[in-house]
Amino acid sequence: SLTNPIQVASIQTLHVRAVVKEKYGLPECDLLIVDECHRSLGKTYQDIIRAYPKAVVLGLTATPARSDGRGLGHIYQAMVEAPSERELTKLGFLVPVRHFVPHLPPKIKIKGDDYDPSEATAYMDRPALVADVVETWFKFSKDRQTVVFAQSVSHSIHLAERFRQCGIVSAHVDGETQWGDRDRILRGVADGSVQVVCNFGVCVEGWDCPPVSTVVGACMTKSLNKYRQMAGRSMRPFDNKTDCIFLDHAGLVRDHGFVDADIPWSLDTHGRLHERVKAAREKLPIEIVCPQCSAVFCGKRCPECGYVYQRVGSSIDTLDGRLLELRAPKKADEKPTIEEQRRWYAMFRYQCRV
């Protein structure tokens, strides 16, 4: 009823019924609460917000920035930040994240504010990489409920098929999946009858499934918002759940840092978020990809396998704050071993962030 003091509606339903079809009209409103308010500048949201010029607008989101990285100061005048992910983890409201980067993808052409979708799909949807995603999952997460974020609908379908070929109960969902099928599949993930759900554009926001303890990032994106929304799907506590795993096949940790890293959020409509994040990361300890187990960590000892990072009889210089140089050994006959070369190569590739 439009006479009830509190109205709860999805933005799409309210927009279609009240604005597009003009069937019911808009209910009266003094306080407009917008969930996932990082989308507030979209036309659908703007139509609703403009319809209430005298209402107080309260926005809620875990990622308060536009998709292009700019702040939300066009709409909101003040920001009240909740405790960060790391603070919530210490308090027990989230579980700690373990990061693994099995490999780093090559540089993909940028189109607009993100990677070129066709080029990214062509790279990510290769049979060899699809197989690698499943193989890596078996190595780290074979007993965990998992959500996989794919680069495209076809990529998601191929990943689900590969999991099934390996004996894992897996399913695919996308925006065109029938509501009944989608509900059955996602309920299956929650109750354990489906172990792996592969998706494109469905589980990024608003999906709460605490039993999930592994996220597979097989979707390249320059959007920090999208990355944090995807990766955060596994951080909710659950029975006997002590941590969660993020398997990064798309260079997401390289581009955006750790899933639970503190972010310098701002309402600034001019400065871009990724620039602030880059500046903040340059002040932090260097992240290293373990050459033995692919875990990402800061410091000298890998927390996963115990590998100890050591300099190989030489020093490292930073050039222009980005590239690293390995100085030649003092003696002509001091040749690094193959293992040392592999270790240095892995570290160099990870430091050359795009």
C-alpha positions as CSV (number, residue, x, y, z in Angstrom):
1,S,0.0,0.0,0.0
2,L,1.2,3.5,-0.9
3,T,-0.1,4.7,2.5
4,N,2.3,2.7,4.6
5,P,4.9,4.9,6.5
6,I,7.8,2.9,5.2
7,Q,8.1,1.7,1.6
8,V,10.7,-0.9,0.6
9,A,11.2,-1.5,-3.2
10,S,13.9,-2.4,-5.6
11,I,15.0,0.6,-7.6
12,Q,14.0,-1.0,-10.9
13,T,10.5,-1.9,-9.8
14,L,9.9,1.5,-8.3
15,H,11.2,3.2,-11.5
16,V,9.2,1.1,-13.9
17,R,5.9,1.3,-12.0
18,A,6.1,5.0,-10.9
19,V,8.2,6.7,-13.6
20,V,8.0,4.7,-16.8
21,K,4.5,3.4,-16.7
22,E,3.2,6.2,-14.3
23,K,0.8,3.5,-13.0
24,Y,0.9,4.0,-9.3
25,G,2.6,7.3,-8.7
26,L,5.4,7.8,-6.2
27,P,4.7,7.4,-2.5
28,E,5.4,10.4,-0.2
29,C,8.9,10.5,1.1
30,D,10.8,12.6,3.7
31,L,13.8,10.2,3.9
32,L,15.1,8.4,0.8
33,I,17.5,5.6,1.6
34,V,19.5,4.4,-1.5
35,D,21.3,1.1,-1.2
36,E,24.3,0.4,-3.4
37,C,24.5,4.2,-3.7
38,H,27.7,4.1,-5.8
39,R,25.2,3.8,-8.7
40,S,23.4,7.0,-7.7
41,L,24.4,8.9,-10.8
42,G,22.7,6.4,-13.1
43,K,19.6,7.5,-14.9
44,T,17.2,5.2,-13.0
45,Y,18.5,6.4,-9.6
46,Q,18.6,10.0,-10.7
47,D,14.9,9.9,-11.8
48,I,13.9,8.7,-8.3
49,I,16.1,11.1,-6.5
50,R,14.9,14.1,-8.5
51,A,11.3,13.2,-7.8
52,Y,12.0,14.0,-4.1
53,P,13.7,17.4,-4.1
54,K,12.8,18.0,-0.4
55,A,13.7,14.6,0.9
56,V,16.9,13.8,2.9
57,V,18.9,11.3,0.8
58,L,20.9,8.7,2.7
59,G,23.2,6.5,0.6
60,L,24.6,3.2,1.7
61,T,27.4,1.2,0.0
62,A,30.6,-0.6,0.7
63,T,32.3,1.1,-2.2
64,P,31.5,4.9,-2.2
65,A,32.8,5.9,-5.6
66,R,31.6,6.0,-9.2
67,S,32.7,3.3,-11.7
68,D,35.2,5.7,-13.2
69,G,36.8,6.3,-9.7
70,R,35.4,9.7,-9.0
71,G,33.6,10.6,-5.8
72,L,29.9,11.0,-5.2
73,G,30.0,14.7,-4.2
74,H,27.5,15.6,-6.8
75,I,24.7,14.1,-4.7
76,Y,26.0,13.6,-1.2
77,Q,27.4,16.4,1.1
78,A,29.0,14.3,3.9
79,M,30.5,10.8,4.3
80,V,30.3,8.7,7.4
81,E,32.7,5.8,7.1
82,A,32.0,2.5,8.9
83,P,34.8,0.4,10.2
84,S,37.1,-0.9,7.5
85,E,37.3,-4.5,6.4
86,R,40.4,-5.1,8.5
87,E,38.8,-3.5,11.5
88,L,35.7,-5.7,11.0
89,T,38.0,-8.8,10.6
90,K,39.7,-8.0,13.9
91,L,36.3,-7.7,15.6
92,G,35.1,-11.0,14.1
93,F,32.5,-9.7,11.8
94,L,34.5,-10.8,8.7
95,V,37.0,-13.6,8.1
96,P,40.6,-13.0,7.0
97,V,41.4,-13.3,3.3
98,R,44.2,-15.4,1.8
99,H,45.3,-14.2,-1.7
100,F,46.8,-16.4,-4.4
101,V,47.9,-15.2,-7.9
102,P,48.7,-18.3,-10.0
103,H,49.8,-16.2,-12.9
104,L,49.6,-12.6,-14.2
105,P,47.8,-11.9,-17.5
106,P,49.4,-9.7,-20.2
107,K,48.5,-6.1,-20.7
108,I,45.1,-5.8,-22.3
109,K,44.0,-2.7,-24.3
110,I,41.9,-0.2,-22.3
111,K,38.6,0.9,-23.8
112,G,36.9,3.8,-22.0
113,D,37.5,3.3,-18.2
114,D,38.0,-0.5,-18.3
115,Y,39.7,-3.3,-20.2
116,D,38.5,-3.9,-23.8
117,P,35.8,-6.6,-23.2
118,S,36.4,-8.5,-26.5
119,E,40.1,-8.6,-26.0
120,A,39.8,-9.6,-22.3
121,T,37.3,-12.3,-23.1
122,A,39.6,-13.7,-25.9
123,Y,42.4,-14.0,-23.4
124,M,40.4,-15.3,-20.4
125,D,38.2,-17.8,-22.3
126,R,41.0,-19.8,-23.8
127,P,40.7,-23.6,-23.1
128,A,44.1,-23.7,-21.4
129,L,43.3,-20.9,-19.0
130,V,39.8,-22.4,-18.3
131,A,41.5,-25.6,-17.4
132,D,44.1,-23.7,-15.2
133,V,41.3,-22.1,-13.3
134,V,39.9,-25.4,-12.4
135,E,43.3,-27.0,-11.7
136,T,44.2,-24.2,-9.3
137,W,40.8,-24.4,-7.5
138,F,41.5,-28.1,-6.9
139,K,44.9,-27.2,-5.4
140,F,43.6,-24.6,-2.9
141,S,39.8,-24.9,-2.6
142,K,38.5,-28.4,-3.5
143,D,36.5,-28.6,-0.2
144,R,35.1,-25.0,-0.3
145,Q,31.9,-23.5,-1.5
146,T,32.9,-21.2,-4.4
147,V,31.7,-18.4,-6.6
148,V,33.5,-17.8,-9.9
149,F,33.4,-14.4,-11.7
150,A,33.8,-14.8,-15.4
151,Q,34.7,-12.4,-18.2
152,S,31.6,-13.1,-20.3
153,V,28.5,-15.3,-20.5
154,S,30.3,-17.9,-22.7
155,H,33.3,-17.8,-20.4
156,S,31.1,-18.6,-17.4
157,I,29.4,-21.5,-19.2
158,H,32.8,-22.9,-20.3
159,L,34.1,-22.7,-16.7
160,A,31.0,-24.5,-15.3
161,E,31.3,-27.2,-17.9
162,R,34.9,-27.8,-17.1
163,F,34.1,-28.1,-13.3
164,R,31.4,-30.6,-14.1
165,Q,33.8,-32.6,-16.4
166,C,36.1,-32.9,-13.3
167,G,33.3,-34.3,-11.2
168,I,32.3,-31.1,-9.3
169,V,28.6,-30.1,-9.0
170,S,28.7,-26.7,-10.8
171,A,26.2,-24.4,-12.4
172,H,26.1,-21.2,-14.4
173,V,24.0,-18.0,-14.0
174,D,23.8,-14.8,-15.9
175,G,21.3,-11.9,-16.4
176,E,19.2,-14.0,-18.8
177,T,18.9,-17.0,-16.5
178,Q,15.2,-17.7,-15.6
179,W,14.3,-16.5,-12.0
180,G,13.3,-20.0,-11.0
181,D,16.5,-21.5,-12.2
182,R,18.6,-18.8,-10.6
183,D,16.9,-19.1,-7.3
184,R,17.4,-22.9,-7.3
185,I,21.1,-22.6,-8.2
186,L,21.9,-20.0,-5.6
187,R,19.9,-21.9,-2.9
188,G,22.0,-24.9,-3.9
189,V,25.2,-23.0,-3.2
190,A,23.8,-22.0,0.2
191,D,22.8,-25.5,1.2
192,G,25.8,-27.2,-0.3
193,S,24.1,-29.2,-3.1
194,V,25.9,-26.9,-5.6
195,Q,29.6,-26.5,-4.8
196,V,30.7,-24.0,-7.5
197,V,28.5,-21.3,-9.2
198,C,30.0,-19.6,-12.2
199,N,28.4,-16.3,-13.1
200,F,28.5,-13.2,-15.2
201,G,27.0,-10.0,-13.8
202,V,24.7,-11.7,-11.2
203,C,26.6,-12.2,-7.9
204,V,28.7,-9.0,-7.8
205,E,26.3,-7.0,-5.6
206,G,23.6,-7.8,-3.1
207,W,24.1,-11.6,-2.9
208,D,24.7,-12.8,0.6
209,C,25.9,-16.4,1.0
210,P,28.0,-16.9,4.1
211,P,28.9,-20.6,3.3
212,V,31.0,-19.4,0.3
213,S,34.6,-19.3,1.3
214,T,36.4,-19.0,-2.1
215,V,36.1,-16.4,-4.8
216,V,37.7,-17.0,-8.2
217,G,38.5,-13.8,-9.9
218,A,38.5,-14.7,-13.6
219,C,37.2,-11.3,-14.7
220,M,39.6,-8.5,-15.6
221,T,38.5,-5.1,-14.5
222,K,40.0,-1.7,-13.9
223,S,37.0,-0.9,-11.6
224,L,38.1,-1.0,-7.9
225,N,34.4,-1.0,-7.0
226,K,33.7,-4.1,-8.9
227,Y,36.8,-5.8,-7.6
228,R,35.9,-5.1,-4.0
229,Q,32.3,-6.1,-4.5
230,M,33.3,-9.4,-6.1
231,A,36.0,-10.4,-3.7
232,G,34.0,-9.5,-0.7
233,R,31.4,-12.2,-1.4
234,S,33.4,-14.8,0.7
235,M,34.2,-12.7,3.8
236,R,31.0,-13.3,5.8
237,P,31.5,-15.5,8.9
238,F,29.9,-19.0,8.9
239,D,30.0,-22.2,11.0
240,N,33.6,-23.4,11.3
241,K,34.7,-20.9,8.7
242,T,38.1,-19.4,9.8
243,D,39.2,-17.7,6.5
244,C,38.4,-17.3,2.9
245,I,40.5,-17.6,-0.3
246,F,40.7,-15.2,-3.3
247,L,42.1,-16.9,-6.4
248,D,43.2,-14.2,-8.8
249,H,43.5,-15.2,-12.5
250,A,42.9,-11.7,-13.8
251,G,45.6,-9.4,-12.3
252,L,43.1,-7.9,-9.9
253,V,45.5,-7.9,-6.8
254,R,48.2,-6.3,-9.0
255,D,45.8,-3.6,-10.2
256,H,44.0,-2.9,-6.9
257,G,45.9,-4.4,-4.0
258,F,44.7,-6.7,-1.3
259,V,40.9,-7.4,-1.0
260,D,40.9,-6.0,2.6
261,A,43.3,-3.1,2.1
262,D,42.3,0.2,3.6
263,I,40.9,2.6,0.9
264,P,41.2,6.4,0.9
265,W,37.5,7.0,0.1
266,S,36.4,10.6,-0.7
267,L,33.5,12.6,-2.1
268,D,35.9,14.4,-4.4
269,T,34.3,14.5,-7.9
270,H,37.5,15.4,-9.7
271,G,40.3,13.1,-8.4
272,R,40.1,9.5,-9.4
273,L,40.0,6.8,-6.8
274,H,42.6,4.6,-8.4
275,E,45.1,7.5,-8.3
276,R,44.5,7.8,-4.5
277,V,44.8,4.1,-4.1
278,K,48.1,4.0,-6.1
279,A,49.5,6.8,-3.9
280,A,48.5,5.0,-0.7
281,R,50.0,1.7,-1.9
282,E,53.3,3.3,-2.6
283,K,53.6,4.0,1.1
284,L,53.0,0.4,2.1
285,P,55.4,-2.6,2.2
286,I,56.0,-4.3,-1.2
287,E,53.7,-7.1,-2.0
288,I,55.4,-10.3,-3.2
289,V,54.1,-13.3,-5.1
290,C,55.5,-16.4,-3.6
291,P,57.3,-18.4,-6.4
292,Q,56.4,-21.7,-4.7
293,C,52.7,-21.5,-3.9
294,S,51.6,-18.2,-5.6
295,A,50.4,-16.6,-2.4
296,V,50.7,-12.8,-2.2
297,F,52.2,-11.4,1.0
298,C,54.3,-8.6,2.4
299,G,57.5,-9.2,4.3
300,K,60.1,-11.9,4.0
301,R,58.3,-15.2,4.9
302,C,55.3,-16.6,2.9
303,P,52.5,-17.2,5.4
304,E,51.2,-20.1,3.3
305,C,54.3,-22.3,2.6
306,G,57.0,-20.8,4.7
307,Y,59.1,-19.7,1.7
308,V,61.7,-17.1,2.8
309,Y,62.4,-14.3,0.4
310,Q,66.1,-13.5,0.2
311,R,68.2,-11.1,-2.0
312,V,70.5,-13.0,-4.3
313,G,73.8,-11.4,-3.5
314,S,72.9,-8.1,-5.1
315,S,70.7,-5.1,-4.4
316,I,67.5,-3.7,-5.9
317,D,67.0,-0.1,-7.0
318,T,63.7,1.5,-7.7
319,L,63.5,3.4,-10.9
320,D,60.8,6.1,-11.3
321,G,58.9,4.4,-8.5
322,R,57.8,1.5,-10.7
323,L,60.5,-0.6,-12.4
324,L,63.0,-2.6,-10.5
325,E,66.6,-3.3,-11.6
326,L,68.7,-6.3,-10.6
327,R,72.3,-5.4,-10.5
328,A,74.8,-7.7,-12.0
329,P,76.9,-9.9,-9.6
330,K,80.3,-8.5,-8.7
331,K,82.1,-11.6,-10.0
332,A,81.8,-12.6,-13.6
333,D,81.3,-16.2,-12.7
334,E,78.5,-15.6,-10.3
335,K,75.6,-16.9,-12.3
336,P,72.1,-17.1,-10.7
337,T,70.5,-20.5,-10.7
338,I,67.4,-21.3,-12.7
339,E,65.3,-21.2,-9.4
340,E,66.8,-17.8,-8.6
341,Q,66.0,-16.5,-12.1
342,R,62.4,-17.8,-11.8
343,R,62.0,-16.1,-8.4
344,W,63.3,-12.8,-9.6
345,Y,61.2,-13.0,-12.8
346,A,58.0,-13.6,-10.8
347,M,58.8,-10.6,-8.5
348,F,59.7,-8.3,-11.4
349,R,56.4,-9.1,-13.2
350,Y,54.4,-8.4,-10.1
351,Q,56.1,-5.1,-9.4
352,C,55.5,-3.8,-12.9
353,R,51.9,-2.9,-12.1
354,V,49.8,-1.4,-14.8
